[in-house]
Structures are given as C-alpha cells and as structure tokens.
Amino acid sequence: MFLFYIDESGEIAYNSGSKYFVFNALGINANDWKFINHKVNELKNSSF
C-alpha cells in the first residue's frame, strides 16, 4: 500500500492575476513512512 501527500500552492482562479499554480503529490510505501517522517523532521530541525 502507498500513502500519498497531495498539496497545492497558488491561486486556481483564472482572474486572480497569479502566473503560477503548482499541484504536487508525493507517494511513499506505507512501510517506510515512519522512517521518512523521522528524516524529514531531522532536516527541518537542522535547517530552521
């Protein structure tokens, strides 16, 4: 089984004046999510 994180950024309205709209999805194996979450948290803590 895979888990997906889906995110959007920007404004979807056509008349908003924004030039960009980004839609992103990240899929990971459900067996690996704890390890990946731990690594992401380490990166966040070391970067910010």
Phi and psi restraints in degrees (range 20) as a CNS / XPLOR table:
assign (resid 1 and name C) (resid 2 and name N)
       (resid 2 and name CA) (resid 2 and name C) 1.0 -114.9 20.0 2
assign (resid 2 and name N) (resid 2 and name CA)
       (resid 2 and name C) (resid 3 and name N) 1.0 145.4 20.0 2
assign (resid 2 and name C) (resid 3 and name N)
       (resid 3 and name CA) (resid 3 and name C) 1.0 -106.3 20.0 2
assign (resid 3 and name N) (resid 3 and name CA)
       (resid 3 and name C) (resid 4 and name N) 1.0 141.3 20.0 2
assign (resid 3 and name C) (resid 4 and name N)
       (resid 4 and name CA) (resid 4 and name C) 1.0 -123.8 20.0 2
assign (resid 4 and name N) (resid 4 and name CA)
       (resid 4 and name C) (resid 5 and name N) 1.0 137.6 20.0 2
assign (resid 4 and name C) (resid 5 and name N)
       (resid 5 and name CA) (resid 5 and name C) 1.0 -109.6 20.0 2
assign (resid 5 and name N) (resid 5 and name CA)
       (resid 5 and name C) (resid 6 and name N) 1.0 123.3 20.0 2
assign (resid 5 and name C) (resid 6 and name N)
       (resid 6 and name CA) (resid 6 and name C) 1.0 -118.8 20.0 2
assign (resid 6 and name N) (resid 6 and name CA)
       (resid 6 and name C) (resid 7 and name N) 1.0 133.4 20.0 2
assign (resid 6 and name C) (resid 7 and name N)
       (resid 7 and name CA) (resid 7 and name C) 1.0 -141.3 20.0 2
assign (resid 7 and name N) (resid 7 and name CA)
       (resid 7 and name C) (resid 8 and name N) 1.0 149.8 20.0 2
assign (resid 7 and name C) (resid 8 and name N)
       (resid 8 and name CA) (resid 8 and name C) 1.0 -130.0 20.0 2
assign (resid 8 and name N) (resid 8 and name CA)
       (resid 8 and name C) (resid 9 and name N) 1.0 151.4 20.0 2
assign (resid 8 and name C) (resid 9 and name N)
       (resid 9 and name CA) (resid 9 and name C) 1.0 -142.6 20.0 2
assign (resid 9 and name N) (resid 9 and name CA)
       (resid 9 and name C) (resid 10 and name N) 1.0 140.0 20.0 2
assign (resid 9 and name C) (resid 10 and name N)
       (resid 10 and name CA) (resid 10 and name C) 1.0 108.4 20.0 2
assign (resid 10 and name N) (resid 10 and name CA)
       (resid 10 and name C) (resid 11 and name N) 1.0 -167.9 20.0 2
assign (resid 10 and name C) (resid 11 and name N)
       (resid 11 and name CA) (resid 11 and name C) 1.0 -116.5 20.0 2
assign (resid 11 and name N) (resid 11 and name CA)
       (resid 11 and name C) (resid 12 and name N) 1.0 127.3 20.0 2
assign (resid 11 and name C) (resid 12 and name N)
       (resid 12 and name CA) (resid 12 and name C) 1.0 -82.6 20.0 2
assign (resid 12 and name N) (resid 12 and name CA)
       (resid 12 and name C) (resid 13 and name N) 1.0 -19.0 20.0 2
assign (resid 12 and name C) (resid 13 and name N)
       (resid 13 and name CA) (resid 13 and name C) 1.0 -64.1 20.0 2
assign (resid 13 and name N) (resid 13 and name CA)
       (resid 13 and name C) (resid 14 and name N) 1.0 133.5 20.0 2
assign (resid 13 and name C) (resid 14 and name N)
       (resid 14 and name CA) (resid 14 and name C) 1.0 -68.9 20.0 2
assign (resid 14 and name N) (resid 14 and name CA)
       (resid 14 and name C) (resid 15 and name N) 1.0 -27.4 20.0 2
assign (resid 14 and name C) (resid 15 and name N)
       (resid 15 and name CA) (resid 15 and name C) 1.0 -100.6 20.0 2
assign (resid 15 and name N) (resid 15 and name CA)
       (resid 15 and name C) (resid 16 and name N) 1.0 20.8 20.0 2
assign (resid 15 and name C) (resid 16 and name N)
       (resid 16 and name CA) (resid 16 and name C) 1.0 -77.9 20.0 2
assign (resid 16 and name N) (resid 16 and name CA)
       (resid 16 and name C) (resid 17 and name N) 1.0 -18.6 20.0 2
assign (resid 16 and name C) (resid 17 and name N)
       (resid 17 and name CA) (resid 17 and name C) 1.0 88.1 20.0 2
assign (resid 17 and name N) (resid 17 and name CA)
       (resid 17 and name C) (resid 18 and name N) 1.0 -8.3 20.0 2
assign (resid 17 and name C) (resid 18 and name N)
       (resid 18 and name CA) (resid 18 and name C) 1.0 -75.8 20.0 2
assign (resid 18 and name N) (resid 18 and name CA)
       (resid 18 and name C) (resid 19 and name N) 1.0 138.2 20.0 2
assign (resid 18 and name C) (resid 19 and name N)
       (resid 19 and name CA) (resid 19 and name C) 1.0 -87.8 20.0 2
assign (resid 19 and name N) (resid 19 and name CA)
       (resid 19 and name C) (resid 20 and name N) 1.0 -14.9 20.0 2
assign (resid 19 and name C) (resid 20 and name N)
       (resid 20 and name CA) (resid 20 and name C) 1.0 -128.1 20.0 2
assign (resid 20 and name N) (resid 20 and name CA)
       (resid 20 and name C) (resid 21 and name N) 1.0 145.0 20.0 2
assign (resid 20 and name C) (resid 21 and name N)
       (resid 21 and name CA) (resid 21 and name C) 1.0 -143.5 20.0 2
assign (resid 21 and name N) (resid 21 and name CA)
       (resid 21 and name C) (resid 22 and name N) 1.0 125.9 20.0 2
assign (resid 21 and name C) (resid 22 and name N)
       (resid 22 and name CA) (resid 22 and name C) 1.0 -120.1 20.0 2
assign (resid 22 and name N) (resid 22 and name CA)
       (resid 22 and name C) (resid 23 and name N) 1.0 131.2 20.0 2
assign (resid 22 and name C) (resid 23 and name N)
       (resid 23 and name CA) (resid 23 and name C) 1.0 -123.3 20.0 2
assign (resid 23 and name N) (resid 23 and name CA)
       (resid 23 and name C) (resid 24 and name N) 1.0 126.3 20.0 2
assign (resid 23 and name C) (resid 24 and name N)
       (resid 24 and name CA) (resid 24 and name C) 1.0 -135.0 20.0 2
assign (resid 24 and name N) (resid 24 and name CA)
       (resid 24 and name C) (resid 25 and name N) 1.0 145.1 20.0 2
assign (resid 24 and name C) (resid 25 and name N)
       (resid 25 and name CA) (resid 25 and name C) 1.0 -137.6 20.0 2
assign (resid 25 and name N) (resid 25 and name CA)
       (resid 25 and name C) (resid 26 and name N) 1.0 138.7 20.0 2
assign (resid 25 and name C) (resid 26 and name N)
       (resid 26 and name CA) (resid 26 and name C) 1.0 -122.9 20.0 2
assign (resid 26 and name N) (resid 26 and name CA)
       (resid 26 and name C) (resid 27 and name N) 1.0 123.7 20.0 2
assign (resid 26 and name C) (resid 27 and name N)
       (resid 27 and name CA) (resid 27 and name C) 1.0 -112.8 20.0 2
assign (resid 27 and name N) (resid 27 and name CA)
       (resid 27 and name C) (resid 28 and name N) 1.0 132.3 20.0 2
assign (resid 27 and name C) (resid 28 and name N)
       (resid 28 and name CA) (resid 28 and name C) 1.0 -132.6 20.0 2
assign (resid 28 and name N) (resid 28 and name CA)
       (resid 28 and name C) (resid 29 and name N) 1.0 153.1 20.0 2
assign (resid 28 and name C) (resid 29 and name N)
       (resid 29 and name CA) (resid 29 and name C) 1.0 -65.0 20.0 2
assign (resid 29 and name N) (resid 29 and name CA)
       (resid 29 and name C) (resid 30 and name N) 1.0 133.4 20.0 2
assign (resid 29 and name C) (resid 30 and name N)
       (resid 30 and name CA) (resid 30 and name C) 1.0 -59.6 20.0 2
assign (resid 30 and name N) (resid 30 and name CA)
       (resid 30 and name C) (resid 31 and name N) 1.0 -27.4 20.0 2
assign (resid 30 and name C) (resid 31 and name N)
       (resid 31 and name CA) (resid 31 and name C) 1.0 -71.6 20.0 2
assign (resid 31 and name N) (resid 31 and name CA)
       (resid 31 and name C) (resid 32 and name N) 1.0 -18.6 20.0 2
assign (resid 31 and name C) (resid 32 and name N)
       (resid 32 and name CA) (resid 32 and name C) 1.0 -103.9 20.0 2
assign (resid 32 and name N) (resid 32 and name CA)
       (resid 32 and name C) (resid 33 and name N) 1.0 -0.7 20.0 2
assign (resid 32 and name C) (resid 33 and name N)
       (resid 33 and name CA) (resid 33 and name C) 1.0 -64.8 20.0 2
assign (resid 33 and name N) (resid 33 and name CA)
       (resid 33 and name C) (resid 34 and name N) 1.0 -36.0 20.0 2
assign (resid 33 and name C) (resid 34 and name N)
       (resid 34 and name CA) (resid 34 and name C) 1.0 -65.7 20.0 2
assign (resid 34 and name N) (resid 34 and name CA)
       (resid 34 and name C) (resid 35 and name N) 1.0 -43.2 20.0 2
assign (resid 34 and name C) (resid 35 and name N)
       (resid 35 and name CA) (resid 35 and name C) 1.0 -63.3 20.0 2
assign (resid 35 and name N) (resid 35 and name CA)
       (resid 35 and name C) (resid 36 and name N) 1.0 -46.7 20.0 2
assign (resid 35 and name C) (resid 36 and name N)
       (resid 36 and name CA) (resid 36 and name C) 1.0 -65.1 20.0 2
assign (resid 36 and name N) (resid 36 and name CA)
       (resid 36 and name C) (resid 37 and name N) 1.0 -41.6 20.0 2
assign (resid 36 and name C) (resid 37 and name N)
       (resid 37 and name CA) (resid 37 and name C) 1.0 -60.7 20.0 2
assign (resid 37 and name N) (resid 37 and name CA)
       (resid 37 and name C) (resid 38 and name N) 1.0 -42.2 20.0 2
assign (resid 37 and name C) (resid 38 and name N)
       (resid 38 and name CA) (resid 38 and name C) 1.0 -61.2 20.0 2
assign (resid 38 and name N) (resid 38 and name CA)
       (resid 38 and name C) (resid 39 and name N) 1.0 -45.1 20.0 2
assign (resid 38 and name C) (resid 39 and name N)
       (resid 39 and name CA) (resid 39 and name C) 1.0 -65.6 20.0 2
assign (resid 39 and name N) (resid 39 and name CA)
       (resid 39 and name C) (resid 40 and name N) 1.0 -40.3 20.0 2
assign (resid 39 and name C) (resid 40 and name N)
       (resid 40 and name CA) (resid 40 and name C) 1.0 -63.2 20.0 2
assign (resid 40 and name N) (resid 40 and name CA)
       (resid 40 and name C) (resid 41 and name N) 1.0 -43.1 20.0 2
assign (resid 40 and name C) (resid 41 and name N)
       (resid 41 and name CA) (resid 41 and name C) 1.0 -63.4 20.0 2
assign (resid 41 and name N) (resid 41 and name CA)
       (resid 41 and name C) (resid 42 and name N) 1.0 -38.7 20.0 2
assign (resid 41 and name C) (resid 42 and name N)
       (resid 42 and name CA) (resid 42 and name C) 1.0 -61.4 20.0 2
assign (resid 42 and name N) (resid 42 and name CA)
       (resid 42 and name C) (resid 43 and name N) 1.0 -45.0 20.0 2
assign (resid 42 and name C) (resid 43 and name N)
       (resid 43 and name CA) (resid 43 and name C) 1.0 -62.5 20.0 2
assign (resid 43 and name N) (resid 43 and name CA)
       (resid 43 and name C) (resid 44 and name N) 1.0 -42.7 20.0 2
assign (resid 43 and name C) (resid 44 and name N)
       (resid 44 and name CA) (resid 44 and name C) 1.0 -62.3 20.0 2
assign (resid 44 and name N) (resid 44 and name CA)
       (resid 44 and name C) (resid 45 and name N) 1.0 -44.0 20.0 2
assign (resid 44 and name C) (resid 45 and name N)
       (resid 45 and name CA) (resid 45 and name C) 1.0 -66.7 20.0 2
assign (resid 45 and name N) (resid 45 and name CA)
       (resid 45 and name C) (resid 46 and name N) 1.0 -35.9 20.0 2
assign (resid 45 and name C) (resid 46 and name N)
       (resid 46 and name CA) (resid 46 and name C) 1.0 -78.5 20.0 2
assign (resid 46 and name N) (resid 46 and name CA)
       (resid 46 and name C) (resid 47 and name N) 1.0 -22.4 20.0 2
assign (resid 46 and name C) (resid 47 and name N)
       (resid 47 and name CA) (resid 47 and name C) 1.0 -93.8 20.0 2
assign (resid 47 and name N) (resid 47 and name CA)
       (resid 47 and name C) (resid 48 and name N) 1.0 -29.1 20.0 2
